[in-house]
Amino acid sequence: MKKIVVCFLSLLWFASRVAAADPAITSYSLPYPKVGSIERLDPALDAVLSPDAQIEKLAEGFSWAEGPVWINSTDMLLFSDVPNNRVYRWKEGAGINVFVEPSGFTGEKYEGTEQGSNGLTLDRNGQLALCQHGDRRVAILESDAKSFRTLVDRWEGKRFNSPNDLCFDRAGNLFFTDPPYGLGPNTKPDTDFSGIYRLSSDGKLTLLSRELERPNGIALSADERTLYVANSHGPRPIIMAFALAEDGTAGPGKVFWDSTELVKRTKRPGALDGLKVDRFGNLWATGPGGVLILNSAGKHLGTILTGDLTANCAFGDPSGSVLYMTANKALLRIQTKASDAAR
């Protein structure tokens, strides 16, 4: 399996090297500019984020950066620029290059503003899986780094709205969200809800929940018994926790975190969005002000204040302990003491 992962991603790495960087992008080099600050609300934050940790800006000039994922075999980060229909790669010392274009809409005419890929992750074979807004599906990038294979695009014969974020469990089952953000203004959705779905490794699609208005970021707990989903809905800005049964179905959701009071008190902009769980069970949630660190009981330990709207985050680097953040037009990172629970 490891040989398959390395071989596939090496092919993608070779293909990406021929794509030139966008001249509108500024790619920084060491020493990287420092931005933002850290809000420390609980001494427990010191266990995962050093008091002297600083946020570094790696690049900027994107339209809306999203969905970062670290590729161990080639020591590079991939992330989406949703409006520009691209996946970029960043590599230490090499900066930014276009990795895949188009990334989320492969048709002739798109009438919306969010056509590209959003969430990115790797499957068990090391293949890149993409939530494609414009094509309204979850797809796999083929080894030519240009074409896509549909993984799933319909529920009971009805097209998805615009799959947004995704994660795999260790058995290869896929979980993803389907809000309407990628639909054009004249596109009528096929369903009257925004779903949370599970595609089993044998191809069976299950609707886990339809109770959230705008399900967005999604992550599994370290023991894979709980599914966390962020609701990017202004009137109900919550993170829900769903208990997963042995057959993969989900029970009724319970509110794990509600950012209503935080927004009211701080006036910080930003909706709850991307989620990652670390090996200690903490949830790193992009939301008002930047990246919120919540422990497994839902206590807010602190916030990485990026200074801008922050869409998503991912652990990476050879150590697995660097948190990469897509913050509006910029790509940022910070050194932590944690790492991804799935690592």
Secondary structure as UniProt FT lines:
FT   HELIX           2..16
FT   TURN            17..18
FT   TURN            23..24
FT   STRAND          26..27
FT   STRAND          34..35
FT   STRAND          37..40
FT   HELIX           43..47
FT   TURN            51..52
FT   STRAND          55..60
FT   STRAND          65..71
FT   HELIX           72..74
FT   STRAND          76..81
FT   TURN            82..85
FT   STRAND          86..91
FT   TURN            92..94
FT   STRAND          95..100
FT   STRAND          117..122
FT   TURN            124..125
FT   STRAND          128..132
FT   TURN            133..136
FT   STRAND          137..141
FT   TURN            143..144
FT   STRAND          148..152
FT   STRAND          154..155
FT   TURN            156..157
FT   STRAND          158..159
FT   STRAND          166..168
FT   TURN            170..171
FT   STRAND          174..178
FT   TURN            181..182
FT   TURN            185..186
FT   STRAND          195..199
FT   TURN            201..202
FT   STRAND          205..209
FT   STRAND          215..220
FT   TURN            222..223
FT   STRAND          226..231
FT   TURN            234..235
FT   STRAND          238..244
FT   TURN            246..247
FT   STRAND          254..258
FT   HELIX           260..266
FT   STRAND          275..278
FT   TURN            279..280
FT   STRAND          283..287
FT   TURN            288..289
FT   STRAND          290..294
FT   TURN            296..297
FT   STRAND          300..305
FT   STRAND          312..316
FT   TURN            318..319
FT   STRAND          322..327
FT   TURN            328..329
FT   STRAND          330..335
FT   TURN            341..342
//
